[in-house]
Amino acid sequence: MGRKYFGTDGIRGRANDVITPELALRAGQATGLVFRHGEHRNRVVIGKDTRLSSYMIETALVAGFTSVGLDVLLLGPMPTPAVAMLTRSMRADVGVMISASHNPYSDNGIKLFAPDGYKLSDEVEEEIEQLIDADLTKKLAKSPALGRAKRIEGVHDRYIEFAKRTLPRALSLEGLRVVVDCANGAAYRVVPEALWELGAEVISIGVEPDGFNINRDCGSTSPQALMAKVREMRADVGIALDGDADRVVLVDERGHLIDGDQLLAVIAESWKEDGRLAQPGLVATIMSNLGLERRLKEVGLSLLRTPVGDRYVLEEMRSQGYNLGGEPSGHIILSDYATTGDGFVAALQVLAVVKKLDQPVSKVCHRFDPLPQFTKNVRFRTGKVQPTEHARVRDAIADAELRLNGQGRLIVRPSGTEPVVRVTGEGDDPELVEEVVDGIVEALTDVAAG
């Protein structure tokens, strides 16, 4: 059964259109009721990114939670992983992050965390959905039992100390010139300060949020400004986070981009050498490059693949006992430290390897040559049968697999957010890969038009 409000990463949509004050109020009430238990005063921590609409949504959530008797601790602008960490650390009954991650300022979202800092299960989200649409009048708190709200000071320092403790005690970043791009988002204060405390020479960009410029021409989804700044400042490395700092990509000293697949390889090989991998491999999605899989195999490690989405990566990590996983976008999960993706902590793990090897970032972070990859989209009319189920499309896919003959991969998947089928192919022979992708696209286009 399809869900009305929750997607793969909480409730998300256009601010004041989908994510209205009314929805936020009712989401606060519904979530508060689900997590209200015991005789103690239940509490919720709420963090946010720097979007203009985050203030509106925060106020509505406060009204919702306090109206059902929960005390609210307001963290202000904080990275998503910091909110997850503080949910556990502050013994909260539930945590909330107001953010639409890497989306533009006009979007926003409500991410929810259970007391253990993990995102909610499908069952709990479904329970909240039912309450959002229910009459909650009789479930509201009586006047003496209303919740209180207050802003908490010092939370930035707590996250900085947490991030620093993920590194060996004696490790210093002294001698590294680092350009960090905080995407005018939630990490604009904590990350530059943490890098400075670790001894790096820090040059910061994307640290002047105005409510509208989050992720705009900056951050991990638009790293061109960082690439240029690294070259201009002759820096050793660049770090680009997204709006809520759960993703990261790096830039080497030559201004070249390093994606999540290369970062996963660096961390995996380092952790293997140090005996820190819980299992001999890592978890990634179907979108990770075949080059990563081959590299891991060379060093005796495996790669487990999941559908696209960090929640699927985390689910597989927890069920199979892995402590490293992620996506090419730079959403990297290090479960020894965090319950969700933490872009800054992932970057620190890579910088620790750079310091240990005493080599340029371009050498440390080039673990494999990615195979050529092509992705094309085919739009279809909603309400029709999925084009991927059509016999002609299935035949085209089978033919493509036969032609690749094990020398590449094909991914044909409907988008989860729009009526589009995405066709991705990768392999050793780029001309052949493009040909087989075009063959599937042609079949999909004919079926969609018919």
N, C-alpha and C positions, 0 to 999 in steps of 0.2 A: 504494500500500500504506500503510495506516494505521500510525502510529508509536506505540510503547508508552509512551515516557517523555516525549519532547519535544513541547511545544505550540508556539504561535506566539512565545513569549518564554521559551525555556529549559524547564527541568523545574519544574513547579509543582503544589502540592497542599496538603492539610491536613498540618500538621506532626505527625510521629510516627505518621501514618496512611499517607499517600502518601509524604511526604518523611521517610523513616526514616533512622537512622544507617547502617543496612546499605546502603540505596540511595545515600546520600551517599558512603560509603566506596567503593563499586563505581564510582560516577560519577567519583570522583577518580582511581581506578586506570585506568579506561578512558580518560578524557580525557588523563591523563598519558602513557599509552602512545601515543596518537595524536600527541601533540605532543613526544614524546621523540625527539630526533634529533641527529645530530652528535656530536662528541667533547667538547663543552663541557658544563658542568653546566647542565642545563635548569632553568628557574625558572618559578614561577607566583606571581602576586599574588592575594590574596584579600581582598575587602572585604565588608562586611555592613551591614545596617540594624540597628535596635534591638529587633527581636523577641526574646522570650525564647528561642525555638528556634534563633536564629541561632548561639548559642554551641555548642549541640549539633551542628549541621550543620557548623560551622567545624571543630570538633575531628575529626569523622569525615572531612571532606575532607582535612585535614592528614595523617591516617593513610593515606588512599588515595594521595595524591600522593607522600608520602615513601616509601611501600612500593614504588613503581615507580621511585624514584631521582630525583625532582624536588625541588629546594629550594623552600621555601615562604616567601614574604614576606607577613606579615600586616599589613593596613592598618588594621584596626579599623573602626568605623562611618564610612562614607564614601558620598557620593552615587554612584549608578551611573555617571554620566558621568565622575566623577573616577577610578573604577576603570578605565574604558575608556582614559582619558587616561594614567594611570599604567602601564597595560600597555605602551603604546608607549614612554613616557618612560623606564621602568626596563628596557627591552629584555627584557621577559618573553616566554616562549614561549606563554603562555596566561594569561588573566585570568578571575577568577571574582567574581561579585557574588551574595551570599546575600540574597535579598529576594523578596517577593511584591508589590512596588510599592505600589499603592493598596489592596490587599486588607487585611482585618483581621488582627490579630496571630496568629490561630490558623492562618493559611496561611503558607507560605513557599515559596521557590523557589531554583533554582540557574541563574543566567545566565552564559553562557560567552562569552569574547571571544578572537578570534584575535590573533596578535602585532601586527597593524595596528590593533587596537582595535575592529574591526567584529565584530558577532555572527556566529556560525558559519553556514556554508552548510548547506543541507539534506543534502548528501552527507556532510559531516563529522559532522553530528549522527547520521546513520544509521550511520556507522562506529562512533561511540561507543556507540550503542544495542546494536549487535551484540556489542561487547566487554563491556558491562554484564552481559549474560546468559551470557557464555562462561566457561569454566574458565581463570582467569588464573594459576593456581599456578605454572606454569613460566615466566611472564613477569615475575614479581616480581624486584626487584633483589637481588643478593647482599649479604650483610651489610656489606662495605666500601663498597658503592655506594648505600646508603640515603640518602635526602634529609635535609636539615636544615630546621628551621623557626625563624623569628625574627620578632619584631615590629619594624616600621619606624617610626621617629620622624620627625616633620617633614613627613609627607605632607599634613596639613591646610594647612600654609603653601604647599606646592607647588600645591595646587589653587586656593587663594585668589589666588596670583600669576597663575596661568593665567587665571582668570576676569577679573581686573582688566585683563590685557593684551588682552582682547577689546574694550576701550574705547579711544578716543583718549587719548593720554598726558596731555593737559592737562585732560581732563574730570573734574569733581568733582561729587559729589552734595550738596555743601554747600547748605543751605537747604531740603532735602527732609526732611520727617518721614515715615518709612517704618515701617509695621507689617508684620512678616514672621511668617508662620505656617509653621513647619517640620514640622508634622504629627507631632511627637514622633518624628521619623524620622532618617534618615541625615545630614541637613544641619543638625542642631540646633546644631552648633558652628561650622561653616565659614561659613555664609551670613550670620548676624548679624555676625560679625567682619569679613567682607569688606565688607559695607555700611558698617560703622563706619569702616573704613580708607579707603573712598572718600569719606568726609565726611558721610554722611547721619546724621540723628538717628534712632536705631533703637529701636523698641519690639518686643520679641520675645514671641511666644506659641508654644505647641506645642514648647517646648524643654526639657521635663522628662520624657524617656522613662523608663518603668519596666518595659519588656518587654511590657506589655499594652495600652498606650494609643496605639500607633502608628495613625494615621489615624482614631482614634475621636473623632467630633464635632469634627474639625479637619482642616486641610489642604485640598488642592484639591478633594477630593470632598465636603467638608462645610465650605464657606466661610462659614457663617453667623456663627461666632464672630469671624472676621476682619472681616466686614462691620460687625458691631456695634462692634468695637474701633476701627476706622478712624473711625467717627462719634464714638465716645466721646473719642478722643484728638485729634480734629480733624486727622487726618493727611492728608498729600497723596496717599498711595497705600498700598495693601496688596498684599503678595505672598504667595500661598498655594502651597506646594509639596506634593507627595505624599510617601509614605513613603521612597522612594529618590531623590527630587528630580529625576526625569526629566520631570516634568510641572509646569506652572505655570498659574495663573489670577491675574488682577489684580483689585483693587477700587479704584474711583475715589474721589475725595475726598468724594463724597456717599454712599458705601457701596454703590454699585451694582457688580454683577459684570461683568467683562470676560472673555469666553471666548477660546479659542485662535484662532477665526476672525478676531476683531477684531485680536488680536496679530499674526497672520500678515499682515493687511492693513497694519498700521502698519510692520512691518519691511520688507515688500516695497516699499512706496512710498518709504520712507527710503533703502533700498539702491538703488532705481532712480535716485533723484535723485543719489546719490553714485557711480553707476556701478559698484556692487558686485554686482549680480545677474549670475550666470554665464550665465543664460538669461532671456529676457523673460517671466518668470512664476514660478510655484511649483507644488509637488506637494502635493495634499491627498487625502483619502479621499472615498468616496461620501457620507459623512455631513456634510461641510462644507456650510454653508448656501448656497443659491443666491444670496443677497445678496452673499456674498463673491465669487462668480464674476462677478456683474454689476459689482461695484465694480472689480475688477481689470480687467475689459474697458474700463471708463470711462477708466482711466489707462494703457491700452495694454499690459496684461499678460494672460497666459493662465493657466488653471488646469488642470493635469492631474490626473485622479482615479484612485485605486487602490482595491482592496478595503480593508476596515477592518483596521487593524493597522500599527504604525509600521515593521515590517520591510518591508512592501510599499511604503510611502512611500519608505523609504531605497533599496530596490532600484531604484525608478523614477528617483529622483534620481541615482543612480550611473550608470544605463544611459543616461539622457538628458542628463546634464551639468548638472543643476540644483543650486543650493547652498542652497535654502530649501524646507522642506516641513513638514507637521505635520497635526494633528488638532484638532477642536473641544475635545477634553478638555484641550488645553494641552501635548500632547506635540509639541514643536517641535524640528526638527532644523536646525542651522546648520552645514553640512558644512565651511565654512571653518575652523571651530573644533573641532567635535566629530564623533565617529563614531556618536553615538547622541543621543537627546533630552537636552537639558540645560536644565532649568527655570530655573535661576538665570541662566545666560548669556543665555537668551531674555529674561528680565525686564530684565537690564541693557541689552540693545539697545533696549527700549522706553523705559526711563528716560533713555537717551541722547537719544532723540527729544524727550522731555518737556523736558529741559534745553535742547536746541537751539532748540525752538520757544517756550520760556518761556510755556507755556500749561497750564491745568489738565488733569489726566489725563482727566477726563470729555470734554474737547474733543479731545485728541490721539487718544484710543482709540475714538472713535465714528466709524468710517469708513463704516458703512452700517447701514441698518435691516434686521435679519434678517427673512426671510419667515416667516410662521406655519408651524410644523411640528408634526405629530402622529405619535406612534409608539404602536402597539398590538402586543401579543404574542399569539400563538396557540400553545398547547402541544399536542403530538401524541405518540402512543405510539411508543416506539422500536421498531425492527425493521420498521416499515412503510415503504413507498415515500415519498420526500419529497413532502409535500402540494403543493409548488410545481410538481411535474411533472404534476399532474392537469390534465386538459383544462379542467374547470370553472374552476380557479384561473387558468390561463393566459388563458381568455376574460375573466375578471373583471379581470385586469391590463390586457389589451388595451383593454377598455371604459373603464377608468379613464384610461389614457393618452389615449384619444380625447377624453374629456370635458375633460381638462386642456388639451389643444390647445396645448401648448408653453408654458403659463403656470404651470408648476410641474414638480416632479420626484416620481417614485415610486421607492422602494427596497424590494424584498421579498427578504429574505435569511434563510436558516436560521442560527441561532446556531452558533458554532463550539464552544461549551462545554456546551450543554444542548439537549434536544429541544424547541426553540421556534423558530417563524418570526416574525421581526420585520417589521412593515409600517410604513414611514415615508412620509409624504407632506408636501410643502410647496408653497406657491404663493401667488399674490397674493390669492386669494379663500379665506379660511379655512373658510367654510361648505362650499364645493365640495370642498376638500381633505379635510375630515373625512368628507364623504359618500363619496368614492371610497375612502378608507381603510377605512371601515366596510363597503363593498361587498366588498372583497377579504378582510377579516377574516371576513365571513359565509361566503364561499365556502370559505375555509380551515377554518373551524370545522366546516362540514358534511362536508368531505372527511375531516378528522381524526376526526370522530365515526363516520364510515362505515367 
